[in-house]
Amino acid sequence: MDRTAFMIGFSIMAIASLVIYATGGKKFPARHHTLMHASVPFIAATAYLAMAFGFGNLILNNGVTVYLARYADWSITTPILLAGLVMLAFSENSKPGEMGGFLTAIIVLDVMMIITGLVSSLAESVTAKWVWYLWSCAAFLGVVYLLWGPLRTIAAERGNALAGAYNRNVALLTVVWFIYPIVFLVGPEGLKIITDPVTIWAFLILDVIAKVFYAFYAAANLEKALSHTPRVGAVSR
């Protein structure tokens, strides 16, 4: 176990959570994005702290360590990030119940992706491991379809500025999220091509991009879009 990497992850995420909240917008509609993006690294910091102290680190019979806190982190933080994208696509203009359907579908697919990925990592039968891995990838592709299909179409209807912000945000997050299953595939829980310490550092770098850099990137895109979008009849909250 690379405790140093976990403590570095904890420190980065804890500090980032404070900075994101301190520098983020505090007025509607940017306020809820600030709160959501500040909560993501705080949750990640908790997971890294747990892994650093060995809580939830499960060693299988084949010697592979499964970090349960990592999957707990992903099962909470990825739905938050997806909710932010759905909210940006609708831009506060959805009909009653319209956004809720997309939120439910994309979060269900996302959580199933994480759960089935965990099952794959716990499976010691080769057949079971790859069946569950592929099923996890299928759920991930469902998430990607919703982001790049109907939600992208809805975002385009909100105007060029907000559509551009949505496209930039979803592009970065999609690219980073595609790398996660690749690291899993070549790591100890998959083909064992790279070692556990290398996997830990790889996931740490990906987490920093997806949860810290992305928060500032998304906030900048939203601020730019809002500055170019007339808000008729807007009420400050």
N, C-alpha and C positions, 0 to 999 in steps of 0.2 A: 504493500500500500504506500503510495506517494503522499505522505501527509503534508509535505511542503506545498505541493500543487493545490491540495484542498484548502489550506490556510490562505494561500494567495487568492484562490477563487473566492473564499469567504470575504477577504478584505476588499477586493475589487467590487464585489457585488454590494456589500454593506455601504461602502462609500458612494458608489454610483446611485444607490437608492436615495440617499440624502441629497445628492447633487441634482438628480433628475427632478425631485420635488422642489428643491430650492430655486432652480432656474426655469421651471416649467410655468406655463400660463395658468393663472388662477381664476380666470373668468370664463364663462360659458362662451363658445363651445369647447375651448381648449382644456378647460379644467378637468373634465373626466378623463381625457387622454393622459394628462399629467399624473393623475391619481393611479390610473391603470399601469402606466409604464414605470412608475416609481415602485409599485407593489411587486413587479416581476423580479427585479434583482434582489429585493428583500427576501422573497421566497427562496430564490436561488442561494442566497447567503446562508439561509437556515439549512438547506440541503448540504451545502459544502461543509458547514460546521459539523453536521451530523456524520458525514463521511470521514471527516478528519479525526473524529473521536471513535470511529468504528461502529456507530449505531446504524443498524440496518445493513451492515456489510455481511452478506451471506456467502460462505465458501461452500461450493458444491463438491460432490464426491470426486469430480475430475480435476479439482484444484482451482477452478475458475471462480473468481470473486464477482458476485452480482451485487451492485450497489443499489439497494432498494430505495434509498433516499433520492437518488437520481431520477428514478421513474416517478416517485411521488412529486418531485419538483416539476418534471415535464407535464404530468397529468393536470397540474394547476396552472402553470405559467403559459403553456401553449394555448389553452382555451382563452386566456386573457388577451394574448396577442392577436388571436383570431377575432375575438370580439371587437377589438379596436379596428381591425380592417373592415369588418361588417358594418360597424357604425360609421366609418369613413365613407364606405360605399353608399350608404343611405343618406348620410349627411343630415340627419335630423328630420328628413322629409318623408319618412315612410308612412304608409297607411297603417291603421291599427292591425297588429298581428302579422304584418308583412315581414318586418325584420326578424320577429321572433321565430318564424319558421326556418329562416336561414341560420340564425344563431343556434337553434336546437340541432339542426342537421349537421352543421359543420363541427360543433363541439362534440356531438355523439361520435362522429367519425374520428375526430382527433383523439378522444379519450380511448376509443377502441383500438386505435393505432398504438397508443402507449401500452395499453394492457396486453395486447397480443404480442407486442415486442418483448414485454417482460416475460410472458409465458414462453416465448422462443428462447430467451436467455436462460430460463430455468430448466428447459427440456434437455435431458441428457441423451434421448434417442435422436439420432441424426434425422430420421424421417419427420418426427414430430417437430424438431427444431425448425426445419425448413418449411414445413407446412405453415406453422405459425408465423414465421418471418415473412413469407409471401403474402399471408393474409393481412399482416400488419402493413405491408407495402400497398396492398389493395385499398385499405382504408386511407392511407396517405394520398393515393391517387384520387380518391373521392374528394378529399380536402382540396387538392390542387384543382380539380375540375370545378368545384364551386367557386374558388377564388378567381380562376381565369375565365370561367364561363359566365354563368348568370350574374355573379356579383360584379364582375368587370363591366358587363353590359349596363347594370343598374348605375354604377359609378359614372359611366359615360353620359348618362342622362342628366347628371347633376351639373354639367358644365365642364369646360376644358380644364379649368384650374383644379377643381377637386378630382376630376378623373385622372389628371396627371399625377397628383399626389398619391392617389390610390395605386396607380400603375407602378410608380417608383417604389413605394413601400412594399407592395406584394412581390415585386421582382427581386428585391434584396432578400426578403424573408424566404422566398421559395428557393433561391439558389443555396442559401445557408442550410435550410432544412433538408435539401436533397443530399447534403454531405453527411448528415447524421447517420442515416441507415448504411451509408458506405463505410463509415468508421466502425459501426456495429458489425458489419459483414466481415471486415478484415481483422477485427479485434478478437480478444480471447473468447467472447461469447459467440463468435461466428467461426471463421476459418482459421483463426489463431495465426495470422500472418504477422501482426504486430503485437507487441507485448502490452501488458496491463498498464505500466507507467506511460507508454506512448499514447495509449487510448485515453488515459486520464487527461493528459496535456492537450490532446486533440479536442476532446469534448470541452475543456476549459476555454480554449481559444474560440470555438464555435459559440459557446455560451456568452462570452464577452461580446461577440459580434451581434448575436441574435437578441440579447437582452439589455446590453448597455449602448453599444454603438447605434443599434437600430432605434432605440428610444430617442436619442438626439436627432437622428436622421429623420425619423417619422415626425417629430415635433417641428423640425425646420420645414419639412414639406407641407405640413398642415398650416403652419403660420403663413407661408408663402401663398398657399391656395386661398386661405381666408382673406388675405389682403387684396386678392383679385376677384373675390366673389361678393357681389352686392347682397346684403342680407335684409330683405324687405320685411318689415314688421317684426324684426327680431326683438326679443325681450331679454334683457340681461338677467341672469340668475345668479 
